[in-house]
Each structure stands twice: as C-alpha cells, then as structure tokens.
C-alpha cells in the first residue's frame, strides 16, 4: 500500500502539478493514519456524518498534504487531453 501511495503522490504532484492532495480514512482503520502520516499528510479534522456504512453514519478523518515545491506558473499548464471539459446536460465539467 505504501508503494501505491507514493506512486499516486508522485503522479499527482509531478505530472498533474497539483498543489494539494486530500485523503480520508475511517478512525477504526488503525493502519491508515500512520501510512498517511509517513509521507507528510496532516490531520485536518473529521467529516461529521459523511459516510453511510452498514446503516450508520460514519465520521472519516480528513488529511491533506501540499506540494512543497509548487510553482505558481504551473497553474497555466495545459489540461491533459483525457480530462478536457465536456458538456453533459448543459453543464460544464
């Protein structure tokens, strides 16, 4: 799982040039917290009544990490062809 997280972070920060990545987990999952803390994700809080699992509302832990080397000029980078805006029912995505 650690390798998958590192690969996803590398892709999102280096290829997609994102400034921030968010990751959420259920508090009962005791392995997720340390997994996310190792590469620098920090806890932001809880999302009250966010997930409905087994007929009960759950409050996941919200975490995030920002890209330390983010460059403002990256904002003008072209959007990859596979996520271009498209119209569905008159809405732009």
PyMOL commands that set and color helices and strands:
alter all, ss='L'
color gray80, all
select helices_A, chain A and resi 2-15+30-38+72-76+81-83
alter helices_A, ss='H'
color red, helices_A
select strands_A, chain A and resi 20-25+42-53+56-66+87-88+91-92
alter strands_A, ss='S'
color yellow, strands_A
deselect
rebuild
show_as cartoon
